[in-house]
Amino acid sequence: MGLGTIAVVFWNISLLALVAFVSYNIHLTDHEPNTCSMTYMWPSYDRVPRSLVNSSFGHKYQLYQYHETNLKSTQRPSSNVAVLFVPGNGGSFKQVRSIASVALRVWDEVSVTGQATFPGWMRQGLRPQVDPLVLQHRFDFFSLDFQEEFSAVDGNLIHQQAIFLRDCIRLI
C-alpha cells in the first residue's frame, strides 16, 4: 500500500466524518418546535341497513355512520347536520374518522366547558369565540364504502358510485 493510497483513504474517511458531523448537528439544532397536539379517536362505524338504502348498487356498496364512543357531553342538540364523506380513488370509508373525530370532539368540548381550547391556538394566544347557537346543531358523519375500488381509470365504476351516492343523499 503506497503513500498515495493511504492519503486517499484518509481523505475519504475525513470527508465522511465531516459530513456525518454536519448532518448530525443540523438534525439536532435546525428545526422548528412541534406545536401540534395529539388527536385521539375512539371510532365506531355503524352500517346503515341495506333495506334503508334504496339503490340498485346496495348489494355492492355500503353506507356507514361514524360515532365517537368516548364523548363527555350528555347534551342533545335540537337538530343535526348530515355530513357525507366520499372517499376518492382507492379510498376507504374509514378515512372519515380524521375530520369527524376532531369535529365531534370540538362540539363535545364546547358543550361541556362553553369554550374551545385548541392547544395549538392557545400557544399562539388565540382564544376562539363560540357562538351559543353552535350547540343547537351537531354533525352526523356518514361515509360511503366503495370497496376501495380504483375508479379513477374506469368510468363505469364512477357511474355506479355516483348512482349509489345519489341514493344515499336522498336517504340522509
C-alpha positions as CSV (number, residue, x, y, z in Angstrom):
1,M,0.0,0.0,0.0
2,G,1.6,3.2,-1.2
3,L,1.6,6.6,0.4
4,G,-0.9,8.0,-2.2
5,T,-3.4,5.2,-1.3
6,I,-3.1,5.9,2.4
7,A,-3.7,9.7,1.7
8,V,-6.8,8.9,-0.4
9,V,-8.3,6.6,2.3
10,F,-7.5,9.2,5.0
11,W,-9.1,11.9,2.9
12,N,-12.3,9.8,2.3
13,I,-12.6,9.0,6.0
14,S,-12.1,12.6,7.0
15,L,-14.7,13.8,4.4
16,L,-17.2,11.1,5.6
17,A,-16.7,12.1,9.2
18,L,-17.2,15.8,8.4
19,V,-20.4,15.1,6.5
20,A,-21.7,12.9,9.4
21,F,-20.8,15.6,12.0
22,V,-22.5,18.4,10.0
23,S,-25.6,16.3,9.3
24,Y,-25.9,15.3,13.0
25,N,-25.7,19.0,14.1
26,I,-28.2,20.2,11.6
27,H,-30.6,17.4,12.7
28,L,-30.3,18.4,16.4
29,T,-30.3,22.2,16.1
30,D,-32.1,23.3,12.9
31,H,-35.8,22.5,13.3
32,E,-38.9,24.2,14.5
33,P,-40.7,23.2,17.7
34,N,-43.6,20.9,17.4
35,T,-46.8,22.8,18.1
36,C,-49.2,20.0,17.2
37,S,-51.2,18.2,19.7
38,M,-52.2,14.5,19.6
39,T,-55.6,13.6,18.3
40,Y,-57.1,10.5,19.9
41,M,-60.0,8.7,18.4
42,W,-62.5,6.1,19.6
43,P,-64.3,5.3,16.3
44,S,-67.4,3.3,15.8
45,Y,-68.8,2.6,12.3
46,D,-72.5,1.7,12.2
47,R,-73.6,0.2,8.9
48,V,-76.8,1.6,7.6
49,P,-79.0,-1.4,6.8
50,R,-79.2,-2.2,3.1
51,S,-83.0,-2.1,3.3
52,L,-82.9,1.6,4.1
53,V,-80.6,2.4,1.2
54,N,-82.9,2.0,-1.8
55,S,-80.3,1.7,-4.5
56,S,-79.6,-0.7,-7.4
57,F,-76.0,-0.8,-6.1
58,G,-76.9,-1.5,-2.5
59,H,-75.6,-5.1,-2.9
60,K,-72.1,-3.8,-3.9
61,Y,-71.6,-0.6,-1.8
62,Q,-72.3,0.3,1.9
63,L,-73.3,3.5,3.8
64,Y,-71.8,3.9,7.3
65,Q,-72.5,6.3,10.1
66,Y,-69.5,7.4,12.2
67,H,-69.7,7.8,16.0
68,E,-67.1,8.7,18.7
69,T,-67.6,6.4,21.6
70,N,-65.8,8.5,24.3
71,L,-67.6,11.8,24.3
72,K,-68.4,13.5,27.7
73,S,-71.4,15.6,26.7
74,T,-74.9,14.4,27.6
75,Q,-76.4,17.4,25.8
76,R,-78.5,16.6,22.8
77,P,-78.7,19.2,20.0
78,S,-82.1,20.4,18.7
79,S,-81.0,19.4,15.2
80,N,-78.3,17.6,13.4
81,V,-76.4,18.4,10.2
82,A,-75.6,15.5,8.0
83,V,-72.0,15.4,6.6
84,L,-71.3,12.8,3.9
85,F,-67.7,11.7,3.3
86,V,-67.0,10.3,-0.2
87,P,-63.6,8.6,-0.4
88,G,-61.6,9.1,-3.5
89,N,-59.9,6.7,-5.9
90,G,-59.0,3.6,-3.8
91,G,-60.0,5.3,-0.6
92,S,-61.6,3.7,2.5
93,F,-64.8,4.7,4.3
94,K,-62.7,4.8,7.5
95,Q,-60.9,7.9,6.3
96,V,-63.8,9.9,7.7
97,R,-62.5,9.4,11.2
98,S,-59.9,12.1,10.9
99,I,-62.3,15.0,10.3
100,A,-65.2,13.5,12.2
101,S,-63.3,12.8,15.3
102,V,-61.9,16.4,15.6
103,A,-65.3,18.0,14.7
104,L,-67.2,15.9,17.3
105,R,-64.6,16.4,20.0
106,V,-64.7,20.2,19.5
107,W,-68.5,20.2,19.7
108,D,-68.3,18.0,22.8
109,E,-65.7,20.3,24.5
110,V,-67.8,23.4,23.7
111,S,-70.9,21.8,25.0
112,V,-69.3,20.7,28.3
113,T,-67.0,23.7,29.0
114,G,-68.6,26.5,27.0
115,Q,-65.3,27.2,25.1
116,A,-63.0,25.6,22.7
117,T,-59.4,25.2,23.9
118,F,-57.2,24.1,21.0
119,P,-53.7,23.6,22.3
120,G,-52.0,25.0,19.1
121,W,-54.2,28.1,19.2
122,M,-53.6,28.6,23.0
123,R,-49.9,28.6,22.5
124,Q,-50.3,31.4,19.9
125,G,-52.5,33.4,22.3
126,L,-55.7,32.9,20.2
127,R,-59.0,32.5,22.0
128,P,-61.8,31.5,19.6
129,Q,-65.2,32.9,20.5
130,V,-68.0,30.3,20.4
131,D,-71.5,31.3,19.4
132,P,-74.1,29.7,21.6
133,L,-76.1,28.8,18.5
134,V,-73.4,26.3,17.6
135,L,-74.7,24.0,20.4
136,Q,-78.1,23.7,18.7
137,H,-76.6,21.8,15.8
138,R,-74.3,18.8,15.7
139,F,-72.7,17.0,12.8
140,D,-73.8,13.5,11.9
141,F,-71.0,12.0,9.8
142,F,-71.7,9.4,7.2
143,S,-69.2,7.7,4.9
144,L,-69.5,5.6,1.7
145,D,-67.8,2.3,1.3
146,F,-66.9,1.8,-2.3
147,Q,-64.8,-1.3,-1.5
148,E,-61.6,0.7,-2.2
149,E,-62.2,0.4,-5.9
150,F,-59.8,2.2,-8.3
151,S,-62.4,4.2,-10.0
152,A,-60.1,6.9,-11.5
153,V,-59.4,4.7,-14.5
154,D,-62.9,3.2,-15.0
155,G,-65.8,5.5,-16.0
156,N,-68.3,2.7,-15.4
157,L,-67.3,2.4,-11.7
158,I,-67.6,6.2,-11.3
159,H,-71.1,6.0,-12.8
160,Q,-72.1,3.2,-10.4
161,Q,-70.7,5.1,-7.4
162,A,-72.5,8.3,-8.5
163,I,-75.8,6.5,-8.6
164,F,-75.2,5.0,-5.1
165,L,-74.1,8.4,-3.8
166,R,-77.3,10.0,-5.2
167,D,-79.4,7.3,-3.4
168,C,-77.6,7.8,-0.1
169,I,-78.1,11.6,-0.3
170,R,-81.8,11.0,-0.7
171,L,-81.8,8.8,2.4
172,I,-79.7,11.2,4.6
